[in-house]
Amino acid sequence: MPGPLTSLTGANNFFEDFKPGDAFRHARGKTITEMDNVLITNLVMNTAQGHFNEDQMAKGPLKRRIVFGGITASMVIGLAMQDTAENALRELRLDGIRFRSPVFHGDTLYAYTEVVETSESDRPDAGVVRFRHVGLNQDGKVVFEGVRDVLVKRRSHWGDR
Amino acid sequence: MTEDLTTRARFWPKGHAYEDFELGQAFKHHWGRTLNEGDNSLFSSLTLSYNPLYFNAELARDHGHPGIVLNANLVFLTVFGLSVEDLSEAGGLFLGVDGLTFHRDCYPGDTLTARSTVIDMRESESRPDQGIVTWHTEGHNQRGELVVDFHRTNLIARRRRPS
């Protein structure tokens, strides 16, 4: 029986549920608006005005503001997070983060995930899952790729808590 | 009056060009930033970060935390953001990040500071007006503990085109 903690999160995304080669298409996409890009860029103190000065960008080769890559990464990982880290204890590592093409206001992002490997951690109640995430835009073009290690709870230790 | 001001005004530039960097050069970035609960709620909500440790304080306490945990990507992006004026504000695409480690959890009220070292520089074959620079960036909390570190690579505009 799920206890009060476990009843708040999914029952099918514990460490034991992830197997190398598993591939997921996450259910929700998100259209990145000016609100997302300008708000988060300014919130995290990113002073590069290519993300928030439309006048300057309109006069340059891109013709408009570009979405901060850190937001593209956070959004693709976010789109995957319920499925991959709803039962996570913490984020461990990111690697091979690449921005394959620019994202602009109004573009819609979708996330795909593959389980690369699973391994023991330094604690008995959780294991490490290595995910590879791919973010696509509305035209199916790859905008983001990256590998992410997450410390995920084991059902054997957390399932009835 | 205004015309006189705009004529006299001296442009106060920000950022560094490719020629300003050298291997091993170290930067202690400006400002620092205390992340509060509002920052975290906003960021976690907008990015659909549905791990309840980021937005359910009771659940976070039941996991042994003093309260809500800061979203790891908010910590990463804030340390990144503090580094931008010194490293990449003058322009050039953000290409990627490698070897990022989240060393410890952060909580609302923690203050982050950032510093970086230039670890690689090379010419761009396809873009003669830009170079490619890689930095190792570290974020520390108010106790001087390392919370995140990563290698970031950017295209960086050159001040002069190579002759």
Interface residues (C-beta under 8 A of the other chain):
Chain A: L5 L8 T9 R28 K30 D36 L39 I40 T41 L43 V44 M45 N46 T47 A48 Q49 G50 F68 G69 G70 I71 A73 S74 M75 I77 G78 L79 M81 Q82 A85 E86 A88 L89 R90 E91 L92 R93 L94 D95 G96 I97 R98 F99 P102 G146
Chain B: K14 W31 R33 D39 L42 F43 L46 T47 L48 S49 Y50 N51 P52 L53 N56 L59 D62 H63 V69 A72 N73 L74 F76 L77 T78 F80 G81 L82 V84 E85 S88 E89 G91 L93 F94 L95 G96 V97 D98 G99 L100 T101 F102 D105 F150
